[in-house]
Amino acid sequence: MTTPPGWYPDPQAPHTERWWDGTAWTAHSRAAQAGDGAQGQAQPYGPGLSFGPPQPHTAAMPQAGDGGTGGGGNRRLIALAVAGVVLVAAVAGGAVLLGGDEGESTPEASPSSTAPAAPATADPENPGNSTGPSPTESNDATVLEDQLNGITLAIPDGWVRATSSLEEGATIYVDETYDCPAGGSSLCRHARVSSLAANAPSADTTAKTLAEQDVAEAAEAVYGEDRLGNRPHGGIESHKVLKSQNVAVAGKAGYLVRWRVVTGESTGGYVQTIAFPSPAGTGALMVVRFAFDAASSAPGLEVMDEIAASIRPAGDATGGGVGSSIGPG
């Protein structure tokens, strides 16, 4: 029995949930939802389910060198595999005994049973990511594919896909890092873009409401206090709304909000959220977040606009992208 896809407690990050695609842990994560159970429990997220993914230190996310064994699920897999081998040996032995007389046909051996495949093992150099295929993996180095939300977007020159398990959703950022203005880290980056599902919006949440709420969260995550409690830019002192308008994106009616953020220890930056219904699945609301430093060494706002314009439904090479305003902005 395999674990169904869904949001489960992230084995590598407290207070975080990660998307299990039915085969392996993916790069998609989000803040843990209230009432989902204690961290590390194999409790599913969603109704009608009676079991969650394997414990991260056993089948789902084994440590390097342990071979993925040690859990009850693995013992069942081993038992099934042994039973299959015994069955094959028994059938083969019977075929030899019955086929001794010349001219008599030998009964065909029945197909052997196959033990179900275990989830892909973890990468020891980056335990937050599985060695199996990820929803954001693509052979094209110029395209980021977010299969969970059903979109793609362009990766500009000098940008790379994020590999850290601390990143939310499918993320790209400029490859070069610099010392954070407020100290404490040398991993600040001049620009980043993330595609992720909306954080449990209510039934009456609109794209406009979501964009206005999410841009504040996006600004705080980069220029305020991050998920580790650090304030790499000295915190946000003020902001100014530069854009707030309806847009058409990936063939859907969405909403765009852009802020100019002033920080305590740096030049600040530009933060933008585009909220729209996902082209995949039930069409639940999703967001694409942008955070660009307001520095001469950072990519300009034209790059932000180019990435936004490149958003497409997955598998669609023509339609989509952020169009002009489709209503009062």
N, C-alpha and C positions, 0 to 999 in steps of 0.2 A: 504494500500500500504506500503510495507516494503522497507527500505533503502538497496540498493545493497551493497555487500562487496566492500571495497576499502580503500584507504588512505584518511583520513580527518584530519582537524586541531585537535590536542590533547587538550581536555578541561582542562587538568591539567598542561601542560607544554608549555610555550610560544615557538614559533619558532620550534615546533615539530609536526609531523603528526603521527597518530596512526591508526592501521588497524582495521576497522569495518568488522566483518565476516558475516554480514547480520542479526545477532541476538544480538550480544553484542560486546563491545570494547574488544580487545585482548591485550596481553602483548607486541605485536610487535609495535615498534615505529621507527621513523627516522627523520632526520633533514627536516624541511619544505622546499618544493621545490619552486623555484622562479616562481612567476606568478600564484600561486594557490589560491590567495585571502587572505583577512585579517583574522587574527586569530579569531576563534570563529564563523565565518560565516558558514552556512550550505551549503557550495559549494562543489560539488563532485570533486574528482581527477580522471580525465579520460573523454574521449569524449562520447557523446551520452546520457549523464545523465542529468536529469532536476531537481534533488533534492538531498540533502545531508542527513546525519544522523540527528536525532533530536538534538535540542540544549542540551548541556551537563547538564544544571541545570534543564531540564524539563524531557523529556521522556528517553533520552539515558543514562544520568548520574545524576539521581535525588539525592538531598541531603538527608542525613539521617533524617527520620521522616516526609518528605513531601509527601510520598506515591507515588511519581512519577507523580503528577498532576500539573496543572497550564499551560501547553502548549496547542497550538491549536491542535496538534496531539492527545493529551490525550482526549481533549473534543470530537474529532471525535470518538475515541475508546469508550468513555462512551456513546455517542449517539448511536453507533451501538449496544452496550450491552443492553441499555434500549429498543431499538427497538426489539431486539431478545426476551427479556422478555415479552414485550407487545404481540408479535406475538404468543408466546407459550401460554400465558394466554387466548388469543382470541380463539385459536384452541381448547384448553382444555374446555373452556366454551361452545363452539359449540358442542363438543362431548357429554357433559352432557345433553344439551337440546335435541339433536337428539336421544340420547340413552334411553329416558324415557320409551318407549313402550317395553314390554317384548317380546323377540324373535327376535327383529330387531337388525341387526348388527350395531355396533357403528363405524363410520368412524375413520380410523387411523389418528392420529395427524401427521402433516408433521414435518420433523426434524426442530429443532430450529436452528436459525443462531447463530454462535459463533463469538464473537468479536476477532479480531486478537490479538495475544499475544504481549505484549509490551516488549521491551528489558529488560534484567535482570537488577535489581537495583544494585547500587554500594555498595561496602563494606565500611561501615563508618570508619573502622579503616585503610583502604588503598584505598582511593577514586580513585586511578589510575587503579584499577583492578575491573572487574565485578565479581559479585557473580555467574554468569553463567559460563559454561565450557570455558576454554581458550585453544588456539591451542597448548600450551605447557604443559597442564595438563596430567598426566599419573598416573595410579595406581601403576606403578612400580617405586619405589624410586631410582632404579639404572639406569634409562634411562630418558634422556631428549628428548622429541618429539617436533620437530618444524614442525607442520602440514602445516604452511604457505609455507615453502620452501621444505617440503617433505623429511626431514631427521630425523634420531635419532642419539644420541651419548651417550656414557656411562657417568654416574655420579660416580666419584670415592668415596671411603669411606671418610667421613669428609667434603664432599661438599654438597651444597644445591642449590635448584632452587632460582633464584632471584625473589623477589616480588615487588620491588620498581618500580614505574612508570617512574623513571628517566633512567632506563636501556634500552638500545636499543636491539631489537630482543629478542630471547630466550636465557637466560643467566644462567649459573651456576657459583658458586664461592666457595672458602673455607669458612666454616662456621665461623671461628674465625676472629675477627677484631683486629686492633691495632692502636695506635696513629700515625697519619701521620707524617713522618719525618719533614716536614716543618711547622707543627702545623695547627691549625684551624679546625681539624676534628679528630675523633677517629674511623672513619669508613673505614680506608684503609684495604685492604685484600691482602694476599700474592699471590693469583692466581685467574684468572677468564677466562671463555671461553664464547663467544657469537656467535650465529648463526643468520644471518640477510640477507635480500635482499640487493643487490648492490644499491648504491645511484644514481639512474638514469644514468646508463652508456650510452654512445653513441652507435650507431649501429655498429661501427667498433671497439669497445672496446674488447680486448681479455682477457682471464683469466690471462695471464702474466701481461698485462698492469694494470688490475684491482688490482692484488695482490701487485704490486709495489707501486701503489698509496694508497691502503687501509692500508698497514702496517704502513705508515707514519701517517695516521689519527688515527689508533689504538694506536700507541705509544703516540701521543699527547694527546689523550683522557684519558689515564691512567697516564702517567709519565710527561706530559706537563701541559697544561691548560685544566681543565675539562669543562663540559657543564655549570657549575655554575660560571665559571671564577676563580676557585681556582687552585693553583699550589701545590698540596699536597706533591710532591717530590722535589720541588724547581726548576722544569723545566728541559728540556732535554739539555745537554751540547754537546753531540756527540752520534753517533751510528756507529756500524760496521755490515756489512751484513755477516751473518754466513752461510745462505743457500739461494739459488735461483735456483729452479729447477722445471721441469715438474713432475707431479704426477698423478696417477689414484686414484680418490676418489669417493665413492658412485656410482661406475660404470661409471664415467664421467672422461674426460680428463681435468685436472686442473693444477694449478700452485701454488707453495709454496714459500714464502719468510720469512726468519727469521732474526731478528735484535737483536744485543746486545746493549742496551741503557744505556748510562752514564748520571746520573742526578746530580743536584746540592746539594741535601740534603739527599741522601740515597745511597744504594748500586746499584741502578738502577735495570734493569731487562731484560727479554727476551720477545720480542714481535713477534708474528708470524701471518700471514694471509694465508689462503688457499682459493683460488678463483676457482669456478667451476660452470657449469650449474646446476641449481636446477633440481632434479629428478621429481619435480611436475610441473603441468601446462604447460606453454610454454617453460620451460627450460631456463628461464632468469638467468643471472649470479647472484650468491650469494657468500657470504664470511663466513668463520668461523674464528673468531679472538681469539688469545691466548695472555695473558699477565701474566707472572710469574716473581715475584721478584727474584733478584739474591742474595738471602740470605739463610743462612743455615737452617732457620726455614721455608722456602718456599718449596713447592713440587719441585722435580727435573725435568730436561728436559725429563727424561724417562716417567714421568706422562703425559707431553705434548704429547709425541709420542704415548702413549697408548690411550689417548683420540682421537687423530687424526686418529689412526688406527681403532677406534670403529665406525666411521661415516658410517651410512648405509642409504639407501633409506627407507622411512617410510614403515613399514610392511614387510621389508626384514630382516630376522634374519641371513642370511649367506653372501650374496654378499656385496660389498662396502668396505669401509675402505680405508685408504691411502696406496697405494702400492708403489713399488719402482719407481724410475725415469723411465718415458716412452720416454725420449728424452734427448738431451744434457742438462745438468744442469749447 
